[in-house]
Structure formats: C-alpha cells, structure tokens
Amino acid sequence: MSKSSKTQNNYPLKNFNEYFNKTDSSIIQDLFNIIIILVTHFY
C-alpha cells in the first residue's frame, strides 16, 4: 500500500519535470513571442 501511494505521489512531479525539460525551449520561445507582441502593440 505505501509503495503504491509513494509511486502515485512521485508520478506527477516526474511527469512535470519531463514535460518541462521537453518544452523548455518552446516556453522561452513563447515568452519572446509574447514580449514581441506586447512591444509591437504598444509602439
């Protein structure tokens, strides 16, 4: 029982880390796109 719940507790964190590692560059690219959109919108 405790082993099962421990695996369940670790699973989302591991999933999140894998997701973040995979999409790290795309997150940065999205941030740059948002900044560019904001800058061109205000100027």
MODELLER restraints for C-alpha pairs under 7 A, 6 or more apart:
rsr = mdl.restraints
at = mdl.atoms
